[in-house]
Each structure stands twice: as structure tokens, then as C-alpha cells.
Amino acid sequence: MKTLFEHTSASWVRYSDYEWKEANGQLYLLPTADAKPQPYDPMKDAETLVISAMDIGLMCFQKKPDTEIQTVIREFACKYGLLGIMTALPTTAKFVEYEKVYLPKNALIREEAMETTDYLDLFFPFTKPDFTKRGMESVWNETDRTMIPIIMAYGEYPQSAVMSFMRNYGERYDWLKSIFRDWAFTFMTSVLYYADKDSLDEDSLMLYQKGMEAFDGNAPTYHIELRDKPVLVWDFHSLMLDIKMMFSLMLTDEARPLRMCKNCQRAFIAERANMVFCSSACRSQYGKN
């Protein structure tokens, strides 16, 4: 995995603090007014990132109270940032360059095409960006001084990706919960399929297989750069896409597979093929409760 994605443009921005705020009957997560933006490379901690995402999804899958789920999602955002749903859903992260936003089939938005300004409104529930769109041309004026260094640092990123780093950009709780839950469903499908494979009939096995096929594994784009030699540079313009790709690779990794602990029911990386507990403590505790 490290060799395959040796060259990436996966840099992302997280804020020092986030809060839940309600608008238009929906709960949004967005940076606090005095939070500080900080760029970082999520690829350097990909395994921990994916495991954290799976654990949130398992909480959703286990129907934990919304207050608990909201707490861990906020903590996740403080550590890794928002998912960048705005750039992950459209057919291209460069949707600002087109007359409309085009959306493939997804679980969050039913429309196949939307006006760009209407689409942006879904992610800026409180303060709208100073953005105008006329056909394929657009103008964006940013007055927040703390954003100027971010805009300069990410000048080669699509404009929409940079806009998703703005302080007034937010993501809906029901959408975040749905995404984490769907990832956990895919994870659980794999876990249960191999755990029960010998005892299930063909129809039941087929249901598991169809459930796994429903996982939409869209790939990142890439470009070629001429360094000391020509290299592929993968473009991750949303944290959501980064997690999906790393999750896919970890789930299919034979040497260090992603597993669920038999005791605490949390995700972990198995260092050996026969590992079923995430720690010696869980192995000792199993069966005592």
C-alpha cells in the first residue's frame, strides 16, 4: 500500500475545534469561530484514521445513542477534519468549472444534477461564501484573513476543495452518520461472511456477496509529474475518498488484515492471520463478562 501510494496529493486541513449547530432543521458540524486551521497529511496515519472511522460506524451499526455518536464524530473531526463530502460526491472535484454539478447515484442526494450555487448552499448553512457563478465562469472573494494562507498553500487544488476548508463550511450529522454506518456495514459484511461461511447455504452466501458488491469503490484521480523520473501522483481531494481507498486496501490486505475484536467489537489490524483479539487484555477478558 505504501509503495502504491508513495506519491499523493492527500494533504488535508483540520481545525483545532468543531461544534454542532442547527440550521434548517438539520444538525451541522463545523469549525468554531476561533478554531485554528492546520494542514496535515492523512496518509501518514492511514491505519489509525481508517480504524477510527470504522469504530464510529460500528457505533452507528450498534444503534448507540445519537449523543454518543455526535461526541465521537466531533472528536474525529478535531483529529482529522471533516470528510469533504462536497468534493467527494460529484463526478469531479472540479465541478466549479462546469455549468452544473453532476452527481452519480448516492445515498445522500437524489438529484442527478444541480445548480452550482444550490449545491454549495447544502454545505454553507449559516454564512454563504461570496461566490457568483455565470455559466462556466465563477468569482470567489474570501475576506477571512485566516483563510489566505490556506488558499495560497492549496492553490493547485480544485477551487471546491479549498472552499471545503473554509470556517463556515459544515457537514450534516445525518449524512456523516450514514457514511460511517455504510462503511461499518461493508466491514461487518466481510467479517460475518468469513466467520459463518461454512455454516451458510448458497442463498445466504449470495446475500453477503451482493451486499459487498454494493460498496461503491470509486477511485481517486491521478496525474503524472516529471521528478527524477516520471511518477504517478494520486489526487485525494476529500478525506472521504482517502478513507474509502485505504479501507478497501486494508480490508483486502492478506498480510495485515482489518479485523473486528471478538471481545470489544472494535476494529483492529491483525498482525497474524489467526488473531481474533485486538489486545492481550481483550483476550483475557473474553468470556468473563
Backbone hydrogen bonds in HBPLUS format (Angstrom, degrees):
<---DONOR---> <-ACCEPTOR-->    atom                        ^
c    i                          cat <-CA-CA->   ^        H-A-AA   ^      H-
h    n   atom  resd res      DA  || num        DHA   H-A  angle D-A-AA Bond
n    s   type  num  typ     dist DA aas  dist angle  dist       angle   num
A0005-PHE N   A0001-MET O   3.04 MM   4  6.19 159.9  2.09 150.2 154.4     1
A0006-GLU N   A0003-THR O   3.33 MM   3  4.96 148.3  2.44 110.8 104.8     2
A0234-TRP N   A0007-HIS O   3.08 MM 227  6.46 161.3  2.11 144.9 140.2     3
A0009-SER N   A0234-TRP O   2.71 MM 225  6.06 150.0  1.80 172.1 177.1     4
A0012-TRP N   A0040-TYR O   2.84 MM  28  5.55 167.6  1.85 167.5 171.2     5
A0040-TYR N   A0012-TRP O   2.82 MM  28  5.55 148.3  1.92 158.0 164.5     6
A0014-ARG N   A0038-GLN O   3.10 MM  24  5.42 170.6  2.11 140.5 140.4     7
A0038-GLN N   A0014-ARG O   2.74 MM  24  5.42 142.7  1.88 157.6 170.4     8
A0016-SER N   A0036-LYS O   2.96 MM  20  5.28 134.8  2.17 129.3 142.8     9
A0032-THR N   A0017-ASP O   3.20 MM  15  5.90 155.9  2.26 123.8 126.1    10
A0019-GLU N   A0030-LEU O   2.92 MM  11  5.78 158.7  1.96 159.6 162.9    11
A0030-LEU N   A0019-GLU O   3.13 MM  11  5.78 160.7  2.17 155.2 159.3    12
A0021-LYS N   A0028-TYR O   2.84 MM   7  5.29 156.8  1.89 149.8 157.8    13
A0028-TYR N   A0021-LYS O   2.73 MM   7  5.29 171.9  1.74 154.3 157.2    14
A0023-ALA N   A0026-GLN O   2.84 MM   3  5.39 160.1  1.88 157.5 163.6    15
A0026-GLN N   A0023-ALA O   2.91 MM   3  5.39 162.3  1.94 118.6 124.6    16
A0173-TYR N   A0027-LEU O   2.69 MM 146  5.50 158.1  1.74 164.7 163.4    17
A0029-LEU N   A0171-GLU O   2.93 MM 142  5.41 157.7  1.98 140.5 146.0    18
A0171-GLU N   A0029-LEU O   3.08 MM 142  5.41 152.8  2.16 139.6 145.6    19
A0035-ALA N   A0032-THR O   3.23 MM   3  5.20 167.9  2.25 106.7 110.1    20
A0044-LYS N   A0041-ASP O   3.24 MM   3  5.90 156.2  2.30 116.7 122.1    21
A0045-ASP N   A0042-PRO O   3.21 MM   3  5.63 155.9  2.27 109.5 116.3    22
A0049-LEU N   A0045-ASP O   3.03 MM   4  6.17 158.5  2.07 154.2 161.2    23
A0050-VAL N   A0046-ALA O   2.95 MM   4  6.16 163.7  1.98 154.2 157.1    24
A0051-ILE N   A0047-GLU O   2.96 MM   4  6.15 166.5  1.98 152.8 156.9    25
A0052-SER N   A0048-THR O   2.93 MM   4  6.03 158.2  1.98 146.9 152.8    26
A0053-ALA N   A0049-LEU O   3.08 MM   4  6.33 154.2  2.14 144.8 151.7    27
A0054-MET N   A0050-VAL O   2.87 MM   4  6.16 156.7  1.93 152.8 159.4    28
A0055-ASP N   A0051-ILE O   2.93 MM   4  6.15 157.4  1.98 150.1 155.9    29
A0056-ILE N   A0052-SER O   3.17 MM   4  6.44 152.5  2.25 143.9 150.3    30
A0057-GLY N   A0053-ALA O   3.03 MM   4  6.29 161.5  2.06 147.4 152.9    31
A0058-LEU N   A0054-MET O   2.80 MM   4  6.08 150.4  1.88 151.3 159.7    32
A0059-MET N   A0055-ASP O   3.09 MM   4  6.33 146.9  2.20 139.0 147.1    33
A0059-MET N   A0056-ILE O   3.10 MM   3  5.12 120.1  2.48  95.0 109.9    34
A0060-CYS N   A0056-ILE O   3.08 MM   4  6.47 152.0  2.16 148.3 155.9    35
A0061-PHE N   A0057-GLY O   2.81 MM   4  6.06 156.0  1.87 147.8 155.4    36
A0062-GLN N   A0058-LEU O   2.81 MM   4  5.95 142.3  1.95 141.5 151.1    37
A0064-LYS N   A0059-MET O   3.02 MM   5  5.50 169.2  2.03 158.0 159.4    38
A0063-LYS N   A0060-CYS O   3.02 MM   3  4.99 158.1  2.07 103.7 109.1    39
A0068-GLU N   A0065-PRO O   3.05 MM   3  5.46 126.2  2.35 108.1 120.6    40
A0069-ILE N   A0065-PRO O   3.13 MM   4  6.50 160.6  2.17 152.6 158.4    41
A0070-GLN N   A0066-ASP O   2.80 MM   4  5.92 162.5  1.83 154.1 158.6    42
A0071-THR N   A0067-THR O   3.18 MM   4  6.29 148.5  2.28 134.7 142.6    43
A0072-VAL N   A0068-GLU O   3.15 MM   4  6.51 160.7  2.19 151.1 154.5    44
A0073-ILE N   A0069-ILE O   2.94 MM   4  6.12 153.8  2.01 151.3 159.1    45
A0074-ARG N   A0070-GLN O   3.00 MM   4  6.10 159.3  2.05 144.3 149.8    46
A0075-GLU N   A0071-THR O   3.04 MM   4  6.28 157.9  2.09 145.1 151.4    47
A0076-PHE N   A0072-VAL O   2.88 MM   4  6.01 149.4  1.97 139.5 148.1    48
A0077-ALA N   A0073-ILE O   2.93 MM   4  6.21 155.9  1.99 148.3 154.2    49
A0078-CYS N   A0074-ARG O   2.96 MM   4  6.29 155.0  2.03 150.7 157.3    50
A0079-LYS N   A0075-GLU O   3.20 MM   4  6.40 138.1  2.38 138.4 148.7    51
A0079-LYS N   A0076-PHE O   3.10 MM   3  5.21 129.9  2.37  96.9 110.3    52
A0080-TYR N   A0076-PHE O   2.75 MM   4  5.92 152.9  1.82 154.1 163.0    53
A0081-GLY N   A0077-ALA O   2.61 MM   4  4.12 142.3  1.75 115.7 126.2    54
A0240-MET N   A0083-LEU O   2.78 MM 157  4.79 147.5  1.89 152.2 141.1    55
A0087-THR N   A0084-GLY O   3.19 MM   3  5.80 135.5  2.40 113.3 122.3    56
A0088-ALA N   A0084-GLY O   3.16 MM   4  6.30 138.9  2.33 144.8 156.6    57
A0088-ALA N   A0085-ILE O   3.10 MM   3  4.90 126.5  2.40  92.3 107.2    58
A0089-LEU N   A0085-ILE O   3.17 MM   4  6.11 155.5  2.24 159.7 157.7    59
A0091-THR N   A0102-TYR O   2.90 MM  11  5.91 152.3  1.98 161.2 162.9    60
A0097-GLU N   A0094-LYS O   3.01 MM   3  5.85 157.4  2.07 125.2 130.4    61
A0098-TYR N   A0095-PHE O   3.03 MM   3  5.38 164.0  2.06 112.9 118.0    62
A0101-VAL N   A0114-MET O   2.85 MM  13  5.22 170.0  1.86 162.2 163.5    63
A0114-MET N   A0101-VAL O   2.92 MM  13  5.22 149.4  2.01 143.8 153.4    64
A0103-LEU N   A0112-GLU O   2.79 MM   9  4.85 169.7  1.80 134.3 137.9    65
A0118-ASP N   A0115-GLU O   3.06 MM   3  5.24 117.7  2.47 101.0 116.4    66
A0119-TYR N   A0115-GLU O   2.96 MM   4  6.26 154.5  2.03 156.7 164.6    67
A0120-LEU N   A0116-THR O   2.95 MM   4  6.23 159.4  1.99 152.2 157.6    68
A0121-ASP N   A0117-THR O   3.07 MM   4  6.24 147.2  2.19 140.1 148.5    69
A0122-LEU N   A0119-TYR O   3.11 MM   3  5.52 145.4  2.23 107.8 116.9    70
A0123-PHE N   A0120-LEU O   2.95 MM   3  5.57 157.9  2.00 118.7 125.4    71
A0170-GLY N   A0123-PHE O   2.85 MM  47  5.27 166.9  1.87 149.7 153.9    72
A0131-PHE N   A0129-PRO O   2.80 MM   2  5.41 120.8  2.15 113.2  95.8    73
A0141-ASN N   A0130-ASP O   2.96 MM  11  5.38 160.9  2.00 154.3 159.6    74
A0132-THR N   A0139-VAL O   2.95 MM   7  5.33 156.8  2.01 149.5 157.2    75
A0139-VAL N   A0132-THR O   2.94 MM   7  5.33 153.9  2.01 148.0 153.9    76
A0134-ARG N   A0137-GLU O   2.85 MM   3  5.36 171.0  1.86 162.4 165.4    77
A0137-GLU N   A0134-ARG O   3.08 MM   3  5.36 153.6  2.15 135.4 131.1    78
A0147-MET N   A0144-ASP O   2.96 MM   3  5.53 154.2  2.02 114.9 123.1    79
A0148-ILE N   A0145-ARG O   3.18 MM   3  5.42 148.6  2.29 105.2 113.5    80
A0150-ILE N   A0147-MET O   3.05 MM   3  5.15 115.3  2.48 100.0 116.1    81
A0151-ILE N   A0147-MET O   2.86 MM   4  6.12 162.3  1.90 162.8 168.1    82
A0152-MET N   A0148-ILE O   2.99 MM   4  6.22 157.2  2.04 151.7 157.8    83
A0153-ALA N   A0149-PRO O   2.84 MM   4  5.99 155.7  1.90 144.4 151.5    84
A0154-TYR N   A0150-ILE O   2.94 MM   4  6.05 147.3  2.04 149.4 157.2    85
A0157-TYR N   A0154-TYR O   3.03 MM   3  5.34 157.2  2.08 111.2 118.5    86
A0161-ALA N   A0158-PRO O   3.02 MM   3  5.36 124.4  2.34 105.4 119.1    87
A0162-VAL N   A0158-PRO O   3.28 MM   4  6.71 156.5  2.34 154.4 160.4    88
A0163-MET N   A0159-GLN O   2.97 MM   4  6.25 153.1  2.05 148.5 156.7    89
A0164-SER N   A0160-SER O   3.05 MM   4  6.31 135.9  2.25 139.3 150.3    90
A0164-SER N   A0161-ALA O   3.18 MM   3  5.16 129.1  2.45  92.3 105.5    91
A0165-PHE N   A0162-VAL O   3.01 MM   3  5.31 158.1  2.05 107.8 114.8    92
A0166-MET N   A0163-MET O   3.11 MM   3  5.39 164.4  2.13 111.0 114.7    93
A0169-TYR N   A0166-MET O   3.20 MM   3  5.37 164.3  2.22 109.0 112.1    94
A0176-LEU N   A0172-ARG O   2.97 MM   4  6.25 163.7  2.00 152.0 156.7    95
A0177-LYS N   A0173-TYR O   2.83 MM   4  5.96 170.1  1.84 159.0 161.8    96
A0178-SER N   A0174-ASP O   3.05 MM   4  6.05 152.5  2.13 133.1 140.6    97
A0179-ILE N   A0175-TRP O   3.00 MM   4  6.22 158.8  2.04 151.5 156.4    98
A0180-PHE N   A0176-LEU O   3.02 MM   4  6.27 174.5  2.02 160.5 161.0    99
A0181-ARG N   A0177-LYS O   2.91 MM   4  5.97 158.9  1.96 146.8 153.6   100
A0182-ASP N   A0178-SER O   2.91 MM   4  6.03 154.3  1.97 145.0 151.7   101
A0183-TRP N   A0179-ILE O   3.08 MM   4  6.37 155.4  2.15 149.7 155.9   102
A0184-ALA N   A0180-PHE O   3.06 MM   4  6.35 155.9  2.12 146.6 153.2   103
A0185-PHE N   A0181-ARG O   2.85 MM   4  6.14 147.0  1.96 146.3 156.1   104
A0186-THR N   A0182-ASP O   3.10 MM   4  6.38 157.4  2.15 147.2 151.6   105
A0187-PHE N   A0183-TRP O   3.00 MM   4  6.27 158.3  2.05 146.9 153.3   106
A0188-MET N   A0184-ALA O   2.74 MM   4  5.92 166.6  1.76 154.8 158.1   107
A0189-THR N   A0185-PHE O   2.85 MM   4  5.98 150.0  1.94 144.4 153.0   108
A0190-SER N   A0186-THR O   3.21 MM   4  6.48 156.0  2.27 145.3 149.9   109
A0191-VAL N   A0187-PHE O   3.03 MM   4  6.35 161.7  2.06 150.2 155.6   110
A0192-LEU N   A0188-MET O   2.85 MM   4  5.95 178.2  1.85 158.7 159.1   111
A0193-TYR N   A0189-THR O   2.99 MM   4  5.90 151.2  2.08 139.5 148.0   112
A0194-TYR N   A0190-SER O   3.33 MM   4  6.48 168.5  2.34 150.4 151.3   113
A0195-ALA N   A0191-VAL O   3.06 MM   4  6.15 146.0  2.18 142.7 153.1   114
A0196-ASP N   A0192-LEU O   2.92 MM   4  5.85 154.2  1.98 147.5 151.9   115
A0199-SER N   A0196-ASP O   3.00 MM   3  5.48 146.5  2.12 114.9 124.9   116
A0205-LEU N   A0201-ASP O   3.03 MM   4  6.30 161.0  2.07 154.7 160.5   117
A0206-MET N   A0202-GLU O   2.91 MM   4  6.08 150.4  2.00 144.5 152.7   118
A0207-LEU N   A0203-ASP O   3.08 MM   4  6.39 145.2  2.21 142.0 150.6   119
A0208-TYR N   A0204-SER O   3.22 MM   4  6.61 156.0  2.28 148.2 153.3   120
A0209-GLN N   A0205-LEU O   3.00 MM   4  6.30 159.0  2.05 147.7 153.9   121
A0210-LYS N   A0206-MET O   2.84 MM   4  6.07 157.1  1.89 151.0 156.7   122
A0211-GLY N   A0207-LEU O   2.92 MM   4  6.09 150.9  2.01 143.0 151.5   123
A0212-MET N   A0208-TYR O   3.00 MM   4  6.33 149.3  2.10 148.1 155.7   124
A0213-GLU N   A0209-GLN O   3.00 MM   4  6.28 151.3  2.09 143.8 152.0   125
A0214-ALA N   A0210-LYS O   3.21 MM   4  6.43 129.4  2.48 139.3 150.6   126
A0214-ALA N   A0211-GLY O   3.33 MM   3  5.34 141.3  2.49  94.1 104.4   127
A0215-PHE N   A0212-MET O   3.10 MM   3  5.69 164.2  2.12 115.8 120.7   128
A0235-ASP N   A0221-THR O   2.75 MM  14  5.31 176.9  1.75 147.6 146.6   129
A0223-HIS N   A0233-VAL O   2.95 MM  10  5.35 153.3  2.02 142.0 149.7   130
A0233-VAL N   A0223-HIS O   2.78 MM  10  5.35 165.8  1.80 171.8 172.1   131
A0225-GLU N   A0231-VAL O   3.04 MM   6  5.55 158.3  2.09 154.0 160.0   132
A0231-VAL N   A0225-GLU O   2.99 MM   6  5.55 159.4  2.04 156.0 162.7   133
A0227-ARG N   A0229-LYS O   3.22 MM   2  4.94 152.1  2.30 124.3 121.1   134
A0242-ASP N   A0238-SER O   3.24 MM   4  6.51 156.9  2.30 143.6 150.0   135
A0243-ILE N   A0239-LEU O   2.91 MM   4  6.17 164.1  1.94 155.3 158.1   136
A0244-LYS N   A0240-MET O   3.03 MM   4  6.24 163.0  2.06 147.0 151.9   137
A0245-MET N   A0241-LEU O   3.04 MM   4  6.18 163.1  2.07 150.0 153.7   138
A0246-MET N   A0242-ASP O   3.01 MM   4  6.22 171.4  2.02 155.9 158.4   139
A0247-PHE N   A0243-ILE O   2.76 MM   4  5.78 158.4  1.81 152.7 159.5   140
A0248-SER N   A0244-LYS O   3.02 MM   4  6.12 155.5  2.08 141.6 147.7   141
A0249-LEU N   A0245-MET O   3.08 MM   4  6.37 157.6  2.14 148.7 154.3   142
A0250-MET N   A0246-MET O   2.87 MM   4  6.05 158.5  1.91 150.1 156.4   143
A0251-LEU N   A0247-PHE O   2.89 MM   4  5.96 153.6  1.96 148.3 155.2   144
A0252-THR N   A0248-SER O   3.30 MM   4  6.42 137.9  2.49 136.6 145.8   145
A0253-ASP N   A0250-MET O   3.35 MM   3  5.02 163.8  2.38  96.9 101.4   146
A0270-ALA N   A0257-PRO O   2.94 MM  13  5.55 172.0  1.94 169.9 168.2   147
A0259-ARG N   A0268-PHE O   2.82 MM   9  5.41 177.9  1.82 171.0 171.8   148
A0268-PHE N   A0259-ARG O   2.86 MM   9  5.41 148.2  1.96 147.1 150.2   149
A0261-CYS N   A0266-ARG O   2.80 MM   5  5.39 169.8  1.81 155.0 153.6   150
A0265-GLN N   A0261-CYS O   3.04 MM   4  4.83 135.4  2.24 123.3 131.7   151
A0262-LYS N   A0276-VAL O   2.83 MM  14  5.78 160.8  1.87 165.3 171.8   152
A0275-MET N   A0272-ARG O   3.26 MM   3  5.54 169.8  2.27 115.7 117.1   153
A0283-ARG N   A0279-SER O   3.12 MM   4  6.40 151.8  2.20 141.7 149.8   154
A0284-SER N   A0280-SER O   2.93 MM   4  6.14 154.2  2.00 147.0 153.0   155
A0285-GLN N   A0281-ALA O   2.91 MM   4  6.05 151.0  1.99 145.0 153.5   156
A0286-TYR N   A0282-CYS O   3.00 MM   4  5.90 139.2  2.17 142.5 150.4   157
A0288-LYS N   A0285-GLN O   3.03 MM   3  5.60 164.7  2.06 138.4 141.3   158
